Amino acid sequence: MLKGAEGFEAYYATLYKERWSALRESLFLPSRYIGLPSENPLETREYFLDAASVAAAFALPIEEDCRILDMCAAPGGKSLILASRIASVNGTSLVCNEISGARRNRLVSVLDTYVPPSVRERISVSGYDGARLCLRESESFDRILLDAPCSSERHVVQDPKYLAQWSPARIKHLAQTQWALLSSAFRLLKGGGYLVYATCALSVCENDEIIQRLLKKFDNASSVPADLPEKFAQNVLPRAEKTAYGFHILPDTQKGAGPLYFSLINKIP
């Protein structure tokens, strides 16, 4: 059975073939961090996050009078992007959910530090299990961002302890968690609403295959193109790779940005 460092190498070499060597090397290089975009209306000091994460948060269409859910919001970088986007949009609110108490405290600190009071008052924080949140309410959000827990191979490959513990069973377990979260998120989404599913995983099992499962399960789920702002797409991430149901941003071709997968889903009314 594939496991540990040797299993990790064999698994991803099979998945990425001749590309794996360069991709693996890029995982050891510094991430490509950028500050909040210069057009960001938040009048605070800069918050730096991976450039690929910015793309995922920008992929979610936002308009007036929307109720937005950031389902797994900690540590808060993508929440800040969403906050910056709702600042000039009337009647739109944001719920940042995080099940972990410690991570939720960090999230609150980030929001309190970087978001001005006029926007912060439109942002609430909750601590529910996202996979079970659909049991409390349904079709109650116009937009949802789900940045799901994932394999995070960039961190695994850099830590000998985690690398030694790696196995395909971990990917399978995470895929089950991701599916529970995504299916819950879709039930929470209003008809006509949009959902962005994102991970920092390399495996298709945690990315396109999760979206494919959603499309098979729900007849009213539709994968749609993500419309990133032209200036942002050209200047920051000009070579995001199209997959069957989304985009994959990989550090070997993106000057260190990523890995980051995201897919935009529309719930047909």
KEMIKOL-123546 format. One record per atom (N, C-alpha, C): x, y, z. Coordinates in pm, whole numbers, padded with zeros to 5 digits, always signed. Last residue first. Example, Ala and Ser with C-alpha at 12.3 -4.5 7.8 and 13.67 -1.06 7.14 Angstrom:
<pts>
+01285-00225+00708;+01367-00106+00714;+01290+00003+00787;+01319-00569+00780;+01230-00450+00780;+01320-00330+00780;
</pts>
This chain:
<pts>
-03279+02798-01036;-03405+02816-00963;-03508+02708-00998;-02966+02642-01006;-03072+02679-01098;-03205+02688-01023;-02694+02755-00858;-02811+02675-00825;-02927+02723-00910;-02366+02739-00987;-02492+02812-00984;-02604+02713-00949;-02029+02737-00886;-02152+02661-00906;-02271+02755-00896;-01691+02745-00961;-01811+02827-00938;-01935+02749-00979;-01399+02628-00803;-01505+02603-00899;-01626+02686-00861;-01044+02614-00755;-01176+02669-00724;-01272+02644-00840;-00737+02532-00599;-00842+02493-00693;-00970+02566-00655;-00408+02610-00554;-00543+02652-00522;-00636+02611-00635;-00072+02586-00429;-00182+02534-00509;-00318+02585-00460;-00039+02944-00504;-00109+02816-00495;-00028+02713-00419;+00243+03099-00656;+00104+03109-00610;+00037+02972-00610;+00495+03071-00773;+00478+03038-00633;+00337+03045-00581;+00457+03141-01042;+00557+03212-00961;+00533+03194-00811;+00295+02961-01171;+00235+03086-01121;+00327+03161-01024;+00396+02717-01233;+00373+02809-01345;+00321+02945-01302;+00422+02598-00987;+00533+02583-01082;+00518+02675-01202;+00185+02634-00836;+00300+02722-00814;+00414+02709-00914;-00134+02653-00993;-00024+02571-00944;+00106+02651-00942;-00469+02663-00985;-00355+02753-00985;-00240+02680-00918;-00734+02553-01168;-00629+02508-01076;-00511+02602-01094;-01087+02590-01199;-00953+02637-01228;-00856+02580-01124;-01350+02375-01312;-01302+02493-01243;-01166+02537-01292;-01416+02135-01430;-01523+02208-01363;-01475+02334-01293;-01189+02046-01570;-01322+02009-01618;-01431+02097-01559;-00978+02341-01561;-01002+02198-01542;-01143+02167-01592;-00747+02583-01665;-00885+02535-01667;-00887+02385-01647;-00507+02751-01472;-00535+02640-01564;-00679+02593-01552;-00394+03083-01489;-00472+02985-01413;-00520+02877-01510;-00223+03287-01581;-00216+03153-01638;-00284+03047-01551;-00224+03540-01462;-00258+03530-01603;-00266+03388-01658;-00277+03680-01195;-00281+03537-01224;-00317+03513-01371;-00219+03962-01211;-00185+03880-01095;-00176+03732-01129;-00292+04088-01448;-00175+04136-01376;-00128+04044-01264;-00520+03957-01549;-00404+03980-01634;-00278+04010-01554;-00699+03949-01333;-00661+03825-01399;-00534+03843-01481;-00730+04223-01273;-00674+04131-01174;-00620+04006-01243;-00847+04320-01506;-00720+04377-01461;-00652+04281-01364;-01088+04167-01514;-00986+04157-01619;-00850+04206-01574;-01213+03975-01244;-01190+04109-01299;-01072+04106-01396;-01341+03654-01345;-01249+03734-01264;-01231+03871-01327;-01589+03464-01361;-01561+03590-01429;-01474+03677-01340;-01601+03120-01418;-01574+03226-01320;-01530+03351-01394;-01864+02935-01575;-01733+03001-01580;-01720+03108-01473;-02039+02682-01379;-02037+02798-01468;-01899+02862-01468;-02222+02392-01323;-02088+02450-01321;-02082+02563-01423;-02523+02362-01150;-02460+02386-01279;-02322+02449-01259;-02786+02180-01007;-02651+02232-00989;-02585+02246-01126;-03027+02051-01026;-03027+02197-01040;-02892+02260-01008;-02983+01787-00972;-03015+01823-01111;-03010+01973-01133;-02738+01659-00772;-02841+01763-00779;-02863+01807-00923;-02554+01452-00820;-02651+01441-00711;-02767+01536-00728;-02390+01536-01027;-02467+01412-01044;-02578+01400-00941;-02277+01761-00918;-02356+01774-01040;-02441+01651-01067;-02135+01648-00703;-02244+01743-00678;-02336+01752-00800;-01943+01498-00840;-02040+01429-00755;-02160+01519-00726;-01798+01703-00957;-01868+01607-01042;-01975+01532-00963;-01684+01816-00729;-01782+01893-00807;-01863+01799-00896;-01514+01607-00660;-01616+01651-00563;-01725+01730-00636;-01348+01597-00883;-01434+01482-00854;-01542+01515-00751;-01204+01840-00877;-01306+01817-00979;-01400+01701-00947;-01095+01779-00572;-01129+01896-00652;-01240+01865-00753;-01006+01556-00455;-01055+01659-00365;-01106+01782-00440;-00917+01408-00670;-01016+01347-00580;-01079+01450-00488;-00709+01544-00779;-00839+01560-00843;-00951+01502-00757;-00480+01689-00551;-00547+01569-00603;-00682+01601-00662;-00385+01920-00435;-00338+01884-00568;-00419+01772-00631;-00561+02175-00246;-00517+02037-00272;-00472+02018-00416;-00683+02388-00135;-00543+02405-00172;-00479+02269-00199;-01015+02452-00265;-00921+02380-00179;-00779+02420-00220;-01352+02571-00297;-01208+02589-00313;-01132+02497-00220;-01650+02667-00450;-01583+02560-00375;-01434+02572-00402;-01887+02914-00447;-01750+02884-00486;-01695+02778-00391;-02214+02959-00562;-02129+02897-00461;-01990+02876-00521;-02507+03158-00607;-02377+03109-00654;-02293+03062-00535;-02869+03131-00671;-02747+03174-00603;-02622+03110-00658;-03096+03025-00776;-03038+03138-00847;-02907+03186-00787;-03213+02936-00457;-03225+02919-00600;-03177+03044-00673;-02968+02962-00193;-03097+02994-00254;-03096+02962-00403;-02790+02715-00016;-02790+02815-00121;-02930+02836-00177;-02794+02500+00149;-02808+02632+00211;-02824+02744+00109;-02736+02294-00022;-02872+02299+00036;-02899+02434+00102;-02470+02351-00066;-02563+02361-00178;-02707+02368-00128;-02361+02300+00186;-02357+02435+00131;-02459+02451+00018;-02396+02022+00199;-02465+02109+00294;-02473+02251+00240;-02222+01946-00004;-02364+01913-00018;-02449+01995+00080;-01980+02042+00108;-02032+02097-00017;-02180+02067-00035;-01950+01890+00345;-01957+02036+00350;-02021+02093+00224;-01941+01631+00242;-02041+01666+00344;-02059+01817+00352;-01718+01653+00073;-01850+01627+00016;-01961+01664+00115;-01515+01692+00261;-01543+01796+00161;-01681+01777+00100;-01521+01447+00394;-01549+01571+00466;-01589+01682+00370;-01444+01280+00183;-01574+01259+00249;-01617+01384+00325;-01190+01380+00133;-01292+01390+00028;-01432+01369+00085;-01061+01304+00367;-01084+01445+00341;-01191+01466+00234;-01054+01025+00325;-01124+01081+00441;-01158+01228+00419;-00895+01011+00094;-01032+00958+00092;-01114+01016+00206;-00657+01117+00192;-00727+01185+00083;-00872+01141+00078;-00597+00920+00378;-00618+01058+00423;-00694+01136+00316;-00550+00699+00222;-00667+00698+00309;-00698+00839+00360;-00306+00738+00104;-00426+00768+00024;-00554+00769+00108;-00100+00896+00358;-00151+00777+00290;-00272+00817+00205;+00156+01025+00573;+00069+01037+00456;+00023+00901+00403;+00339+01026+00774;+00205+00979+00808;+00111+00977+00687;+00562+01144+00668;+00573+01004+00708;+00436+00943+00737;+00466+01404+00642;+00497+01327+00522;+00505+01178+00554;+00453+01488+00904;+00328+01469+00830;+00350+01387+00704;+00734+01488+00959;+00639+01416+01043;+00510+01386+00967;+00852+01658+00766;+00883+01515+00767;+00785+01432+00849;+00704+01899+00583;+00710+01854+00722;+00733+01703+00727;+00668+01962+00320;+00772+02035+00392;+00790+01989+00535;+00454+01815+00235;+00584+01781+00178;+00698+01851+00251;+00243+01943+00377;+00280+01803+00404;+00422+01774+00357;+00220+02195+00262;+00262+02184+00402;+00308+02042+00434;+00142+02128+00003;+00256+02218+00023;+00310+02206+00165;-00092+01978+00033;+00035+01909+00007;+00157+01998+00022;-00358+01984+00156;-00257+02088+00172;-00116+02031+00153;-00593+01833+00175;-00463+01768+00198;-00350+01867+00219;-00843+02041+00343;-00791+01958+00234;-00652+01905+00269;-01147+02215+00413;-01027+02149+00463;-00976+02051+00358;-01267+02455+00165;-01279+02331+00242;-01145+02282+00297;-01422+02727+00144;-01279+02696+00136;-01259+02574+00225;-01697+02828+00008;-01655+02713+00086;-01509+02684+00055;-01910+03093-00002;-01771+03056-00028;-01736+02941+00065;-02224+03171-00137;-02149+03093-00038;-02007+03071-00089;-02511+03378-00167;-02376+03346-00211;-02305+03269-00099;-02758+03380-00047;-02751+03411-00190;-02616+03372-00249;-02899+03154+00189;-02787+03240+00147;-02788+03258-00004;-03099+02974+00244;-03102+03102+00317;-02987+03195+00281;-03170+02698+00204;-03188+02802+00101;-03198+02941+00163;-03228+02619+00548;-03206+02579+00410;-03238+02695+00317;-03111+02532+00880;-03178+02620+00785;-03151+02571+00644;-03016+02314+01020;-03071+02427+01095;-03153+02519+01005;-02908+02145+00839;-03015+02090+00922;-03083+02200+01004;-02699+02279+00730;-02819+02267+00647;-02935+02204+00723;-02497+02239+00910;-02566+02368+00913;-02695+02363+00832;-02340+02024+00898;-02471+02005+00960;-02554+02133+00962;-02106+02110+00789;-02168+01992+00729;-02309+01968+00782;-02024+02315+00958;-02078+02347+00827;-02152+02232+00762;-02094+02355+01281;-02039+02253+01192;-02103+02275+01056;-02075+02704+01381;-02144+02579+01353;-02057+02481+01274;-02023+02966+01482;-01934+02853+01510;-01996+02718+01486;-02009+03299+01331;-02078+03186+01393;-01981+03068+01406;-02017+03649+01302;-01933+03529+01312;-02011+03421+01385;-02113+03907+01068;-02132+03830+01192;-02046+03704+01185;-02095+04226+00931;-02033+04092+00934;-02058+04027+01069;-02169+04482+00942;-02247+04397+00851;-02193+04254+00846;-01986+04605+01097;-02119+04589+01154;-02210+04504+01065;-01766+04632+00930;-01765+04526+01032;-01904+04501+01089;-01813+04863+00790;-01830+04735+00720;-01842+04622+00822;-01772+05057+00980;-01888+05071+00892;-01917+04944+00813;-01525+04986+01104;-01653+04965+01173;-01774+04971+01081;-01300+04814+00875;-01350+04935+00941;-01489+04913+00999;-01099+04534+00933;-01223+04581+00871;-01274+04704+00945;-00873+04450+01075;-00858+04496+00938;-00983+04553+00873;-00942+04379+01340;-00821+04456+01313;-00825+04521+01175;-01171+04227+01328;-01172+04348+01411;-01054+04439+01378;-01081+04015+01165;-01190+04102+01121;-01190+04234+01197;-00883+03905+01330;-00849+03955+01196;-00956+04053+01148;-01036+03829+01554;-00927+03925+01569;-00889+03988+01435;-01203+03638+01439;-01262+03760+01495;-01156+03869+01508;-01006+03443+01376;-01087+03505+01272;-01146+03637+01320;-00921+03367+01630;-00825+03430+01539;-00900+03504+01428;-01156+03250+01718;-01103+03366+01790;-01003+03442+01703;-01168+03037+01538;-01272+03140+01533;-01226+03266+01606;-00956+02883+01621;-00947+02946+01490;-01052+03056+01475;-01064+02804+01868;-00937+02876+01862;-00923+02950+01729;-01305+02671+01790;-01307+02786+01878;-01180+02869+01869;-01400+02564+01473;-01296+02559+01575;-01296+02687+01658;-01595+02638+01281;-01630+02544+01388;-01528+02543+01501;-01695+02938+01150;-01575+02857+01177;-01603+02770+01300;-01834+03173+00922;-01854+03058+01009;-01723+02981+01027;-01945+03484+00867;-01820+03408+00867;-01833+03295+00969;-02174+03640+00670;-02164+03552+00786;-02036+03471+00772;-02243+03960+00548;-02153+03846+00543;-02155+03772+00675;-02471+04150+00338;-02411+04113+00467;-02330+03985+00451;-02581+04430+00152;-02519+04297+00151;-02449+04270+00283;-02677+04689+00119;-02766+04585+00168;-02710+04446+00173;-02461+04798-00144;-02569+04824-00049;-02646+04698-00010;-02123+04783-00162;-02244+04718-00214;-02354+04731-00110;-01877+04852-00072;-01944+04949-00158;-02073+04893-00218;-01807+04631+00085;-01800+04765+00142;-01877+04868+00060;-01790+04387-00029;-01925+04429+00011;-01926+04573+00063;-01515+04366-00075;-01607+04371-00190;-01748+04417-00151;-01400+04349+00172;-01363+04461+00086;-01460+04477-00029;-01512+04106+00253;-01547+04229+00324;-01515+04351+00239;-01382+03931+00080;-01527+03946+00070;-01572+04076+00138;-01123+03966+00182;-01151+03998+00043;-01301+04020+00023;-01165+03872+00441;-01128+04012+00421;-01151+04055+00277;-01215+03604+00389;-01321+03686+00449;-01292+03834+00431;-00966+03521+00308;-01072+03529+00207;-01191+03611+00259;-00838+03539+00565;-00791+03613+00448;-00898+03630+00342;-00912+03386+00788;-00982+03510+00760;-00938+03587+00637;-00836+03125+00851;-00799+03233+00943;-00854+03371+00908;-01191+03071+00886;-01060+03098+00944;-00949+03055+00848;-01430+02984+00751;-01373+03116+00725;-01232+03138+00779;-01620+02805+00597;-01503+02764+00677;-01404+02880+00672;-01820+02969+00471;-01855+02853+00554;-01743+02805+00645;-01939+03264+00439;-01804+03208+00429;-01804+03090+00524;-02232+03368+00288;-02175+03281+00390;-02034+03241+00350;-02431+03658+00234;-02316+03575+00196;-02270+03492+00314;-02706+03795+00095;-02660+03738+00221;-02554+03634+00185;-02744+04095-00095;-02706+03955-00086;-02676+03918+00059;-02794+04357-00180;-02895+04284-00103;-02871+04133-00102;-02602+04371-00485;-02674+04432-00374;-02773+04336-00310;-02359+04107-00548;-02445+04218-00588;-02518+04270-00466;-02090+03906-00656;-02156+03974-00545;-02238+04090-00600;-01953+03592-00748;-02023+03714-00789;-02098+03775-00671;-01643+03469-00667;-01782+03470-00621;-01850+03600-00664;-01383+03512-00736;-01464+03433-00829;-01612+03433-00791;-01248+03632-00534;-01299+03719-00639;-01390+03644-00735;-01167+03412-00387;-01263+03504-00326;-01324+03599-00428;-00985+03298-00568;-01103+03222-00526;-01210+03314-00469;-00788+03499-00585;-00866+03461-00703;-00994+03390-00664;-00676+03495-00332;-00748+03614-00374;-00838+03581-00493;-00541+03255-00341;-00658+03267-00253;-00741+03389-00289;-00329+03317-00507;-00432+03226-00557;-00558+03233-00471;-00165+03474-00349;-00234+03536-00462;-00346+03448-00515;-00188+03442+00000;-00149+03381-00126;-00232+03440-00240;-00184+03764+00168;-00225+03625+00154;-00184+03575+00016;-00161+04036+00392;-00101+03958+00284;-00152+03814+00286;-00313+04340+00437;-00314+04201+00485;-00264+04117+00368;-00224+04680+00505;-00238+04567+00415;-00237+04433+00490;-00431+04892+00715;-00303+04843+00666;-00323+04713+00588;-00734+05036+00576;-00655+04979+00685;-00520+04937+00628;-00992+05095+00440;-00887+05191+00471;-00808+05144+00594;-01114+04907+00180;-01087+04906+00323;-00970+04999+00354;-01145+04897-00097;-01193+05016-00027;-01168+05016+00123;-00896+04801-00327;-00970+04762-00207;-01013+04885-00128;-00733+04854-00534;-00865+04916-00541;-00952+04880-00421;-00515+04696-00475;-00502+04840-00453;-00637+04911-00459;-00593+04392-00296;-00580+04471-00419;-00587+04621-00393;-00396+04302-00012;-00529+04325-00067;-00516+04416-00189;-00074+04179-00118;-00162+04251-00029;-00301+04258-00089;+00047+03845-00183;+00016+03980-00226;-00072+04046-00120;+00286+03582-00205;+00191+03660-00128;+00171+03798-00189;+00366+03289-00312;+00356+03422-00372;+00247+03499-00300;+00571+03098-00087;+00444+03126-00153;+00445+03268-00210;+00905+02985-00149;+00812+03072-00077;+00683+03093-00158;+00937+02635-00244;+00970+02776-00260;+00869+02862-00182;+00841+02384-00231;+00938+02421-00129;+00977+02569-00137;+00685+02354-00451;+00617+02350-00322;+00710+02389-00207;+00858+02335-00665;+00794+02465-00641;+00723+02470-00506;+00922+02065-00664;+01025+02162-00627;+00963+02297-00592;+00678+01960-00761;+00725+01927-00626;+00828+02029-00578;+00684+02062-01021;+00577+02102-00929;+00619+02076-00786;+00905+01935-01130;+00905+02081-01119;+00798+02129-01020;+00814+01664-01103;+00942+01708-01050;+00946+01860-01029;+00563+01645-01240;+00571+01636-01096;+00702+01690-01039;+00545+01635-01513;+00539+01767-01450;+00573+01761-01302;+00532+01377-01594;+00660+01445-01612;+00662+01584-01547;+00271+01307-01365;+00365+01253-01464;+00492+01338-01472;+00071+01357-01186;+00122+01470-01264;+00230+01431-01366;+00003+01101-01083;-00101+01199-01113;-00051+01308-01209;+00244+00976-01038;+00146+00913-01127;+00042+01014-01173;+00348+01153-00855;+00420+01133-00981;+00328+01067-01083;+00172+01117-00646;+00166+01242-00720;+00246+01237-00850;+00236+00849-00567;+00098+00891-00594;+00095+01014-00683;+00513+00847-00519;+00456+00762-00623;+00316+00809-00664;+00535+01030-00305;+00604+01055-00432;+00540+00974-00545;+00379+00899-00110;+00346+01034-00154;+00406+01062-00291;+00527+00663-00076;+00391+00657-00129;+00346+00791-00183;+00758+00770+00038;+00765+00698-00089;+00628+00689-00155;+00659+00887+00276;+00723+00969+00175;+00727+00900+00039;+00350+00702+00347;+00473+00771+00381;+00530+00849+00263;+00220+00461+00110;+00214+00540+00232;+00349+00604+00258;+00050+00225-00080;+00123+00350-00083;+00108+00423+00050;+00083-00120+00000;+00000+00000+00000;+00087+00125+00000;
</pts>
